[in-house]
């Protein structure tokens, strides 16, 4: 018997017992924080798992199966042209417009396919940070200077953070580059345009299904929003045609799938989430009973889902317990936060960056939250610091990043975001007090 190991087990049992024995059940603050964690995870499950994460899992699974490793390495690998790699990675957010959790399956997919750490890190930051609609909303509600600063800062951050990650871990990147140079060129199973249209249909489904409602009831953004489910239906139909023509899926299966989606819409015409969910359930069945490569696609999708989803939901529970939802508070009082982010001191900017990095912001929710904080005395510098750190990171996000690229790289990535957001906030606050 290993005495040392047994003592460790006993110690953990004692710690667990004491935690349960002194659990402050009945204390209003504690009970409220527990309820907030449950409310937040319920809201997250309703608003993000079906619309955001499931499409992202399918896209990530498709990347790992249908995108050749050589293609990823050509544009994002350790030996790729640096200007091209960082341009592609840093501009991805303008297309995807996803939150800090939805980007994770896509990041995991390209990183495991051989993308260099620098471009992959740039992609990881830019995906949720460079959201055109969020930047426009920031400028309209919080002022043009803050909107412009957010746009410039987010694009610059993605490139700088990517370059710094590459430099800090350059020894590993050199080894990766050497290995990639020795890899043979793979055979191409289908033309580039077919894969491009296939991915375009799925990315379109992800983007339009999650298109947020703008404040205005007219203009381009509202036109896109008002027709988003029509666009989503067209893209779903296009995806089915692509699967029939180029992926050897039987036409009768796709026809039954589309009839099931149509039936779901007739049953629940006021809730588009129902036919959307039915669509992805039928897609799961179709891919898992199709050809060998579509079965592999489903298997890869499931691998990403079972690795990432439990960590995300656990992280959302913890974030809800600590900080509550946007309009409420958890165990940490909101007045503490408001008092700590006034002015433009180093501490105020650091605290805004640090707190923002651990909070969970759904796409666009950071703007009304900041509007309330600024109204309660938050400084302009800390506001920008939170905008640059918050949407790109969250506690659930960090847990998954650690599982993909390890604790050391995760700590460095998060630290770079917080430090750069802190000093950017101080500089902005100096010129725009």
Secondary structure, DSSP 4 states (H G I P E B T S, - for coil): --HHHHHHHHHHHHHHHHHHHT--TT-HHHHHHHHHHHHHHHHHIIIIIIIIIHHHHHHHHHHHHHS-HHHHHHHHBTTS-HHHHHHHHHTHHHHH---TTTHHHHHHHHHHTTB-HHHHHHHHHHHHH--HHHHHHHHHHH-HHHHHHHHHHHHHHHHHHHHHHHHHTHHHHHHHHHHHHTSPPPPPSS-HHHHHHHHHHHHHHHHHHTPPPPS-SSSHHHHHHHTHHHHHHHHHHHHHHHHHHHS---HHHHHHHHHHHHHHHHH-TT-HHHHHHHHHHHHHHHHHTS-HHHHHHHHHHHHHHHHHHHHHHHHHHHHHHHH--TTS--SS-HHHHHHHTBSS-HHHHHHHHHHHHHS---TTHHHHHHHHHHHTTB-HHHHHHHHHHTTT--HHHHHHHHHHH-HHHHHHHHHHHHHHHHHHHHHHHHH--
